[in-house]
Amino acid sequence: MTDSFSELKPSARILLGPGPSNVHPRVMKAMMTPVVGHLDPDFIAVMEDLKKLLRAVFRTGNELTFPASGTGSAGMEMIMANLIEDGDDAIIGVNGAFGARLADCAERLGAKVHKAEAEWGRIVEPDAVERALKSAKKPKLIAIVHAETSTGVHQPLEEISALAHRHGALMVADAVTSLACVPVEIDKWKIDACYSCTQKGLSAPPGLSPVTFSARAMEAIKARKSKCRSWYLDIGMIANYWGESRVYHHTAPITMNYALYEALRVVVEEGLEARWQRHRANAAALHAGFAAMGLKLVAQEGRRLPQLSTVAVPDGIDEAQVRATLLKNYNIEIAAGLGPFRGKVWRVGLMGESCKRENVTLLLGALEQILTAMGAEVARGRALEAADAAYTGKSGI
Amino acid sequence: MTDSFSELKPSARILLGPGPSNVHPRVMKAMMTPVVGHLDPDFIAVMEDLKKLLRAVFRTGNELTFPASGTGSAGMEMIMANLIEDGDDAIIGVNGAFGARLADCAERLGAKVHKAEAEWGRIVEPDAVERALKSAKKPKLIAIVHAETSTGVHQPLEEISALAHRHGALMVADAVTSLACVPVEIDKWKIDACYSCTQKGLSAPPGLSPVTFSARAMEAIKARKSKCRSWYLDIGMIANYWGESRVYHHTAPITMNYALYEALRVVVEEGLEARWQRHRANAAALHAGFAAMGLKLVAQEGRRLPQLSTVAVPDGIDEAQVRATLLKNYNIEIAAGLGPFRGKVWRVGLMGESCKRENVTLLLGALEQILTAMGAEVARGRALEAADAAYTGKSGI
């Protein structure tokens, strides 16, 4: 080849977007573990521990709880492809890009989709779900996003799950951006199937999708009249590999499973409650800083995610230039808005390892510098003061 | 949690099964590269180089050549889900487990499958493909496995590709076990879509599936009347992310892409021709050693893969016990047979980094010890002698 390819040299970023988050050094080290075969007894031992650790993090006793071999969207597709058959009625909550993705996915798999909608930035109200349920003949499932990464909205799930059970439907939740950041209570909330990812609250690299299926979901899958449309994601075959028979299906991504294992160890050692509290505390400080700076949050008040904040871009400010400057001068990644929020909103993540006081202070300080230089009216010094006050409980904001 | 979870400590194995192969130390090191965002300019630069490197290894000018975010089977499903629409006629070569998997995958996606079959251990003859073509009304594609990992058979592709083109069908090849072990000539052989994996000839950890699509394949995809059944693997959306518009679709598995990048650098530095020659030379020595030991190869003579050998288990030998002893006493992994070969055949891989003289010598020596201890009649010392003679060109076997 005439081209020459240099050694990898990406910058060391501070990842404050909607994921990936920064990876814990212990997780980096775990990826140096020697690769063994996917049927090696040493790997099978790791698989068994992974299932236990994921059950703890999902707060479930579900036997079938494991990492699917793809990113979060593969987990979504695994659940939808195994639960949906041609012509099934599916109720999908749509109040952002990831709800819309769920609806598109269900439709491609042959579902008749009934949308329970809300404006971007607001939760889907149980009323909207009830209306969608009424339009369906025999709803197979209700699927909804717990943490809408496009809007920063924190969707309550319990009431909607109760509706699903009352109508004989399965309850499906997207916990891609919520797991290990805010409470996810699979058993308590009676969620039948749930998918997440590795690169947000868990702070491992992207590449796997932790999923969990209730006994009720497994019964529905066993009662299917047609084969799952997806060979790669067929839960019947995959459950054999992750279960006792260990029948080979596909080669598990060994190193990513090592990374997830170590990430879960870190989570369990911190404790879920402590982790949730850490996310709340840092978000409170960040939000106090934004308010002091005059930056407005976009998501519905009282329903804001601590781990992902959507911030309105001030009038007259070129949002892309702000992001480019954060990246170039400070190595900080934050993200643009999607869909109707494009150009209008920044998405700021404080997830997992990225969720720490030094990142809050750094981001507020950097933003203040950049916005001031761009001519925005920012009360100098107030943001850092407000954030600090939030940590020490002295905030009046 | 009451359970305690220890640090990862899998054994350091010598991987001589059908994959994963041992990972090059440079690839391990590349995985320590800091994780950045999937839209970070530093990652986009890696993506561009990955496409160039994969084109070189696939020997193609195909613009759309990139790693799909799943293991080899995800690449299979990506190609089938994007090319097949309900009712399409698909000709599938079936002479082993991976051809059968292709047929199952195509059927789930709505194809009418016409099998071109052969006995396990033999290639699919062009005659069988012609017969299957005759049974189809309007064949959309022919799909066949280049290196049947269940049988060790090396399928010639050129003549079958010519048949596909003559019948206006797309030519699809499974190169999961062939890429970077034996010649894979996408452009020269006019293959329209091909998928591989990272953990065999390329010697990176499992987790990605390099794929390539010809312009002809892309035209067929653009002419679809229905949406691709898979949201996760929809090539239209994914091509936007890997192409110039960089529209977010799903979060790429960043670290696995780093690993693949470094693995491809290693391959390109060695040179494909030198790599193929290395695989031939080590296989010749291994096969000479097997013959001297009285072990018989199962795959059709003249059509044997150098990187994956199927060996008949001698009468009266417990095949599982041999594998268990290899693993326990020598840290060597070889694999069992699948399907009709279960209990009758061992599968021995010499792929990528695992393909080296010291592994040939070690495996032959260890097998000789184990088989002798189990009472098999093995001419002591002959295998190592025969293997050495093969390397120095003095073999009479």
Boltz contact constraints between the chains, C-beta under 6 A:
constraints:
  - contact:
      token1: [A, 1]
      token2: [B, 56]
      max_distance: 6.0
  - contact:
      token1: [A, 1]
      token2: [B, 268]
      max_distance: 6.0
  - contact:
      token1: [A, 3]
      token2: [B, 52]
      max_distance: 6.0
  - contact:
      token1: [A, 5]
      token2: [B, 49]
      max_distance: 6.0
  - contact:
      token1: [A, 5]
      token2: [B, 265]
      max_distance: 6.0
  - contact:
      token1: [A, 8]
      token2: [B, 30]
      max_distance: 6.0
  - contact:
      token1: [A, 8]
      token2: [B, 33]
      max_distance: 6.0
  - contact:
      token1: [A, 8]
      token2: [B, 258]
      max_distance: 6.0
  - contact:
      token1: [A, 10]
      token2: [B, 36]
      max_distance: 6.0
  - contact:
      token1: [A, 10]
      token2: [B, 42]
      max_distance: 6.0
  - contact:
      token1: [A, 11]
      token2: [B, 42]
      max_distance: 6.0
  - contact:
      token1: [A, 12]
      token2: [B, 34]
      max_distance: 6.0
  - contact:
      token1: [A, 13]
      token2: [B, 36]
      max_distance: 6.0
  - contact:
      token1: [A, 17]
      token2: [B, 37]
      max_distance: 6.0
  - contact:
      token1: [A, 20]
      token2: [B, 35]
      max_distance: 6.0
  - contact:
      token1: [A, 23]
      token2: [B, 35]
      max_distance: 6.0
  - contact:
      token1: [A, 28]
      token2: [B, 32]
      max_distance: 6.0
  - contact:
      token1: [A, 30]
      token2: [B, 8]
      max_distance: 6.0
  - contact:
      token1: [A, 31]
      token2: [B, 31]
      max_distance: 6.0
  - contact:
      token1: [A, 32]
      token2: [B, 28]
      max_distance: 6.0
  - contact:
      token1: [A, 33]
      token2: [B, 8]
      max_distance: 6.0
  - contact:
      token1: [A, 34]
      token2: [B, 12]
      max_distance: 6.0
  - contact:
      token1: [A, 35]
      token2: [B, 20]
      max_distance: 6.0
  - contact:
      token1: [A, 35]
      token2: [B, 23]
      max_distance: 6.0
  - contact:
      token1: [A, 35]
      token2: [B, 205]
      max_distance: 6.0
  - contact:
      token1: [A, 36]
      token2: [B, 10]
      max_distance: 6.0
  - contact:
      token1: [A, 36]
      token2: [B, 13]
      max_distance: 6.0
  - contact:
      token1: [A, 37]
      token2: [B, 17]
      max_distance: 6.0
  - contact:
      token1: [A, 37]
      token2: [B, 333]
      max_distance: 6.0
  - contact:
      token1: [A, 42]
      token2: [B, 10]
      max_distance: 6.0
  - contact:
      token1: [A, 42]
      token2: [B, 11]
      max_distance: 6.0
  - contact:
      token1: [A, 49]
      token2: [B, 5]
      max_distance: 6.0
  - contact:
      token1: [A, 52]
      token2: [B, 3]
      max_distance: 6.0
  - contact:
      token1: [A, 56]
      token2: [B, 1]
      max_distance: 6.0
  - contact:
      token1: [A, 69]
      token2: [B, 70]
      max_distance: 6.0
  - contact:
      token1: [A, 69]
      token2: [B, 71]
      max_distance: 6.0
  - contact:
      token1: [A, 70]
      token2: [B, 69]
      max_distance: 6.0
  - contact:
      token1: [A, 70]
      token2: [B, 70]
      max_distance: 6.0
  - contact:
      token1: [A, 71]
      token2: [B, 69]
      max_distance: 6.0
  - contact:
      token1: [A, 71]
      token2: [B, 250]
      max_distance: 6.0
  - contact:
      token1: [A, 71]
      token2: [B, 251]
      max_distance: 6.0
  - contact:
      token1: [A, 73]
      token2: [B, 232]
      max_distance: 6.0
  - contact:
      token1: [A, 73]
      token2: [B, 250]
      max_distance: 6.0
  - contact:
      token1: [A, 74]
      token2: [B, 232]
      max_distance: 6.0
  - contact:
      token1: [A, 77]
      token2: [B, 231]
      max_distance: 6.0
  - contact:
      token1: [A, 77]
      token2: [B, 232]
      max_distance: 6.0
  - contact:
      token1: [A, 104]
      token2: [B, 231]
      max_distance: 6.0
  - contact:
      token1: [A, 105]
      token2: [B, 231]
      max_distance: 6.0
  - contact:
      token1: [A, 108]
      token2: [B, 227]
      max_distance: 6.0
  - contact:
      token1: [A, 108]
      token2: [B, 229]
      max_distance: 6.0
  - contact:
      token1: [A, 108]
      token2: [B, 231]
      max_distance: 6.0
  - contact:
      token1: [A, 205]
      token2: [B, 35]
      max_distance: 6.0
  - contact:
      token1: [A, 205]
      token2: [B, 254]
      max_distance: 6.0
  - contact:
      token1: [A, 205]
      token2: [B, 255]
      max_distance: 6.0
  - contact:
      token1: [A, 206]
      token2: [B, 251]
      max_distance: 6.0
  - contact:
      token1: [A, 206]
      token2: [B, 253]
      max_distance: 6.0
  - contact:
      token1: [A, 206]
      token2: [B, 254]
      max_distance: 6.0
  - contact:
      token1: [A, 207]
      token2: [B, 207]
      max_distance: 6.0
  - contact:
      token1: [A, 207]
      token2: [B, 253]
      max_distance: 6.0
  - contact:
      token1: [A, 207]
      token2: [B, 256]
      max_distance: 6.0
  - contact:
      token1: [A, 227]
      token2: [B, 108]
      max_distance: 6.0
  - contact:
      token1: [A, 229]
      token2: [B, 108]
      max_distance: 6.0
  - contact:
      token1: [A, 229]
      token2: [B, 229]
      max_distance: 6.0
  - contact:
      token1: [A, 231]
      token2: [B, 77]
      max_distance: 6.0
  - contact:
      token1: [A, 231]
      token2: [B, 104]
      max_distance: 6.0
  - contact:
      token1: [A, 231]
      token2: [B, 105]
      max_distance: 6.0
  - contact:
      token1: [A, 231]
      token2: [B, 108]
      max_distance: 6.0
  - contact:
      token1: [A, 232]
      token2: [B, 73]
      max_distance: 6.0
  - contact:
      token1: [A, 232]
      token2: [B, 74]
      max_distance: 6.0
  - contact:
      token1: [A, 232]
      token2: [B, 77]
      max_distance: 6.0
  - contact:
      token1: [A, 250]
      token2: [B, 71]
      max_distance: 6.0
  - contact:
      token1: [A, 250]
      token2: [B, 73]
      max_distance: 6.0
  - contact:
      token1: [A, 251]
      token2: [B, 71]
      max_distance: 6.0
  - contact:
      token1: [A, 251]
      token2: [B, 206]
      max_distance: 6.0
  - contact:
      token1: [A, 253]
      token2: [B, 206]
      max_distance: 6.0
  - contact:
      token1: [A, 253]
      token2: [B, 207]
      max_distance: 6.0
  - contact:
      token1: [A, 254]
      token2: [B, 205]
      max_distance: 6.0
  - contact:
      token1: [A, 254]
      token2: [B, 206]
      max_distance: 6.0
  - contact:
      token1: [A, 255]
      token2: [B, 205]
      max_distance: 6.0
  - contact:
      token1: [A, 256]
      token2: [B, 207]
      max_distance: 6.0
  - contact:
      token1: [A, 258]
      token2: [B, 8]
      max_distance: 6.0
  - contact:
      token1: [A, 265]
      token2: [B, 5]
      max_distance: 6.0
  - contact:
      token1: [A, 268]
      token2: [B, 1]
      max_distance: 6.0
  - contact:
      token1: [A, 333]
      token2: [B, 37]
      max_distance: 6.0
